[in-house]
Amino acid sequence: MYLQVEVFTSTQEKEFENDKSVLCFVAGIDITMDQFVLGARAGWDLQNNNGDGTSTNPRYKNVWYQATLGFRF
């Protein structure tokens, strides 16, 4: 059993209140042939959603790719 206790300062709490989120787009496909599975995924950031209801272009746009090769039992 694991117990974790976190303590936040008032500055950290204010940052959480005005927290931003990022809108991103994700796409992917899986192909199954008998017992083998091939898959590919990609995602990238589109815009920042600010805590005050406005949105902006992200300064850094994260982009990621994923490939899957699997065997089904």
N, CA, C and O of each residue as an XYZ file, in Angstrom:
292
protein
N       0.833     -1.161      0.000
C       0.000      0.000      0.000
C       0.882      1.229      0.000
O       1.898      1.265      0.694
N       0.508      2.231     -0.765
C       1.306      3.441     -0.913
C       0.434      4.646     -0.634
O      -0.665      4.748     -1.180
N       0.891      5.553      0.194
C       0.156      6.763      0.528
C       1.030      7.959      0.209
O       2.180      8.038      0.641
N       0.477      8.882     -0.547
C       1.220     10.074     -0.905
C       0.449     11.297     -0.432
O      -0.742     11.434     -0.710
N       1.126     12.176      0.277
C       0.515     13.399      0.776
C       1.243     14.563      0.121
O       2.472     14.636      0.154
N       0.475     15.474     -0.475
C       1.064     16.632     -1.124
C       0.594     17.900     -0.430
O      -0.579     18.038     -0.085
N       1.508     18.803     -0.236
C       1.195     20.083      0.381
C       1.491     21.162     -0.637
O       2.578     21.189     -1.214
N       0.532     22.058     -0.867
C       0.684     23.123     -1.846
C       0.799     24.469     -1.143
O       0.151     24.710     -0.125
N       1.637     25.343     -1.704
C       1.728     26.699     -1.195
C       0.601     27.523     -1.811
O      -0.044     27.086     -2.764
N       0.367     28.708     -1.269
C      -0.701     29.563     -1.811
C      -0.389     29.969     -3.252
O      -1.307     30.145     -4.053
N       0.899     30.120     -3.591
C       1.278     30.451     -4.968
C       0.916     29.312     -5.910
O       0.393     29.554     -6.998
N       1.188     28.075     -5.509
C       0.847     26.923     -6.334
C      -0.660     26.786     -6.487
O      -1.140     26.427     -7.563
N      -1.409     27.065     -5.434
C      -2.868     26.977     -5.522
C      -3.417     28.000     -6.502
O      -4.351     27.692     -7.243
N      -2.866     29.211     -6.530
C      -3.303     30.224     -7.485
C      -2.994     29.798     -8.915
O      -3.780     30.054     -9.827
N      -1.837     29.141     -9.110
C      -1.489     28.654    -10.446
C      -2.495     27.608    -10.911
O      -2.873     27.596    -12.083
N      -2.937     26.726    -10.006
C      -3.923     25.714    -10.364
C      -5.270     26.343    -10.702
O      -5.970     25.868    -11.596
N      -5.636     27.409     -9.993
C      -6.904     28.079    -10.260
C      -6.925     28.684    -11.659
O      -7.963     28.672    -12.320
N      -5.806     29.206    -12.113
C      -5.698     29.814    -13.441
C      -5.055     28.864    -14.438
O      -4.420     29.294    -15.402
N      -5.221     27.584    -14.202
C      -4.576     26.575    -15.019
C      -5.036     26.645    -16.468
O      -6.202     26.919    -16.753
N      -4.113     26.398    -17.366
C      -4.407     26.353    -18.797
C      -4.520     24.901    -19.227
O      -3.914     24.017    -18.621
N      -5.274     24.665    -20.240
C      -5.321     23.351    -20.851
C      -5.014     23.514    -22.331
O      -5.132     24.608    -22.883
N      -4.626     22.435    -22.960
C      -4.243     22.476    -24.366
C      -5.200     21.594    -25.155
O      -5.442     20.442    -24.795
N      -5.736     22.147    -26.229
C      -6.576     21.378    -27.135
C      -5.660     20.710    -28.152
O      -4.839     21.373    -28.785
N      -5.802     19.396    -28.308
C      -4.967     18.695    -29.273
C      -5.831     17.785    -30.135
O      -6.989     17.515    -29.815
N      -5.258     17.327    -31.212
C      -5.926     16.429    -32.149
C      -5.175     15.111    -32.154
O      -3.946     15.091    -32.222
N      -5.912     14.007    -32.083
C      -5.315     12.677    -32.068
C      -6.004     11.825    -33.124
O      -7.229     11.843    -33.241
N      -5.218     11.081    -33.890
C      -5.774     10.188    -34.908
C      -4.996      8.877    -34.885
O      -3.814      8.852    -34.542
N      -5.663      7.799    -35.250
C      -4.980      6.515    -35.273
C      -5.766      5.466    -36.024
O      -6.947      5.640    -36.326
N      -5.084      4.370    -36.320
C      -5.711      3.261    -37.032
C      -5.073      1.958    -36.566
O      -3.872      1.910    -36.297
N      -5.873      0.911    -36.474
C      -5.392     -0.434    -36.167
C      -5.804     -1.364    -37.298
O      -6.914     -1.266    -37.821
N      -4.919     -2.252    -37.666
C      -5.204     -3.266    -38.685
C      -4.959     -4.627    -38.043
O      -3.882     -4.879    -37.503
N      -5.966     -5.508    -38.103
C      -5.849     -6.848    -37.539
C      -5.859     -7.865    -38.665
O      -6.784     -7.900    -39.477
N      -4.819     -8.697    -38.710
C      -4.714     -9.764    -39.712
C      -4.503    -11.073    -38.960
O      -3.432    -11.304    -38.399
N      -5.517    -11.923    -38.948
C      -5.507    -13.157    -38.166
C      -5.178    -12.845    -36.714
O      -6.014    -12.285    -36.005
N      -3.974    -13.197    -36.253
C      -3.610    -12.958    -34.861
C      -2.631    -11.795    -34.688
O      -2.195    -11.528    -33.568
N      -2.284    -11.114    -35.748
C      -1.337     -9.998    -35.674
C      -2.076     -8.664    -35.726
O      -3.073     -8.518    -36.433
N      -1.574     -7.705    -34.973
C      -2.173     -6.371    -34.933
C      -1.089     -5.346    -35.256
O      -0.013     -5.356    -34.658
N      -1.383     -4.464    -36.205
C      -0.513     -3.337    -36.535
C      -1.297     -2.060    -36.245
O      -2.480     -1.965    -36.573
N      -0.647     -1.095    -35.641
C      -1.342      0.145    -35.317
C      -0.426      1.336    -35.432
O       0.791      1.218    -35.295
N      -1.022      2.489    -35.685
C      -0.278      3.749    -35.757
C      -1.163      4.850    -35.186
O      -2.375      4.860    -35.405
N      -0.551      5.776    -34.454
C      -1.249      6.900    -33.862
C      -0.375      8.141    -33.969
O       0.851      8.047    -34.039
N      -1.020      9.305    -33.981
C      -0.308     10.586    -33.974
C      -1.164     11.611    -33.256
O      -2.392     11.523    -33.267
N      -0.519     12.579    -32.636
C      -1.234     13.651    -31.957
C      -0.427     14.930    -31.999
O       0.803     14.898    -32.027
N      -1.123     16.060    -32.004
C      -0.431     17.351    -31.992
C      -1.315     18.412    -31.362
O      -2.543     18.347    -31.429
N      -0.653     19.407    -30.738
C      -1.345     20.498    -30.066
C      -1.910     21.483    -31.076
O      -1.283     21.763    -32.098
N      -3.114     22.015    -30.784
C      -3.734     23.003    -31.658
C      -3.792     24.381    -31.016
O      -3.430     25.372    -31.651
N      -4.249     24.461    -29.752
C      -4.354     25.768    -29.100
C      -4.350     25.620    -27.592
O      -4.712     24.572    -27.056
N      -3.934     26.690    -26.907
C      -4.015     26.776    -25.445
C      -5.373     27.339    -25.077
O      -5.821     28.320    -25.670
N      -6.030     26.729    -24.106
C      -7.269     27.270    -23.552
C      -6.923     27.883    -22.211
O      -6.639     27.169    -21.249
N      -6.944     29.203    -22.145
C      -6.555     29.910    -20.932
C      -7.651     29.827    -19.889
O      -8.810     29.581    -20.220
N      -7.294     30.029    -18.640
C      -8.251     29.940    -17.542
C      -9.326     31.010    -17.580
O     -10.347     30.870    -16.908
N      -9.126     32.091    -18.359
C     -10.097     33.184    -18.396
C     -11.063     33.101    -19.578
O     -11.797     34.054    -19.840
N     -11.070     31.983    -20.287
C     -12.003     31.792    -21.400
C     -11.447     32.159    -22.754
O     -12.137     31.984    -23.758
N     -10.215     32.668    -22.824
C      -9.599     32.994    -24.114
C      -8.709     31.840    -24.556
O      -8.411     30.940    -23.770
N      -8.291     31.868    -25.802
C      -7.380     30.843    -26.303
C      -6.270     31.504    -27.111
O      -6.451     32.576    -27.689
N      -5.118     30.840    -27.135
C      -3.953     31.345    -27.862
C      -3.259     30.193    -28.569
O      -3.532     29.024    -28.296
N      -2.361     30.537    -29.477
C      -1.512     29.537    -30.125
C      -0.433     29.110    -29.137
O       0.175     29.969    -28.498
N      -0.172     27.803    -28.990
C       0.885     27.384    -28.072
C       2.257     27.834    -28.573
O       2.526     27.825    -29.774
N       3.114     28.224    -27.637
C       4.477     28.609    -28.002
C       5.227     27.400    -28.535
O       5.945     27.495    -29.531
N       5.060     26.268    -27.872
C       5.652     25.011    -28.326
C       4.514     24.052    -28.616
O       3.662     23.828    -27.756
N       4.485     23.490    -29.797
C       3.435     22.535    -30.153
C       4.016     21.124    -30.069
O       4.895     20.743    -30.843
N       3.500     20.366    -29.110
C       3.935     18.986    -28.963
C       3.357     18.150    -30.091
O       2.191     18.299    -30.455
N       4.175     17.281    -30.634
C       3.754     16.329    -31.663
C       4.300     14.977    -31.242
O       5.464     14.866    -30.859
N       3.462     13.943    -31.311
C       3.934     12.613    -30.960
C       3.409     11.577    -31.935
O       2.369     11.759    -32.567
N       4.155     10.483    -32.043
C       3.814      9.368    -32.923
C       3.940      8.079    -32.122
O       4.766      7.975    -31.215
N       3.118      7.106    -32.467
C       3.144      5.815    -31.790
C       2.898      4.717    -32.798
O       2.011      4.831    -33.644
N       3.675      3.657    -32.716
C       3.469      2.475    -33.564
C       3.259      1.259    -32.674
O       3.876      1.140    -31.616
N       2.387      0.358    -33.109
C       2.083     -0.838    -32.326
C       2.219     -2.070    -33.214
O       1.743     -2.101    -34.349
N       2.874     -3.069    -32.670
C       2.954     -4.370    -33.311
C       2.580     -5.379    -32.246
O       3.235     -5.453    -31.206
N       1.534     -6.162    -32.490
C       1.054     -7.063    -31.451
C       0.654     -8.428    -31.980
O       0.489     -8.628    -33.183
N       0.505     -9.357    -31.052
C       0.084    -10.714    -31.357
C      -1.071    -11.048    -30.417
O      -0.934    -10.926    -29.200
N      -2.213    -11.470    -30.976
C      -3.381    -11.817    -30.167
C      -3.379    -13.308    -29.874
O      -3.071    -14.126    -30.741
N      -3.729    -13.651    -28.635
C      -3.820    -15.070    -28.243
C      -5.195    -15.595    -28.472
O      -5.462    -16.766    -28.202
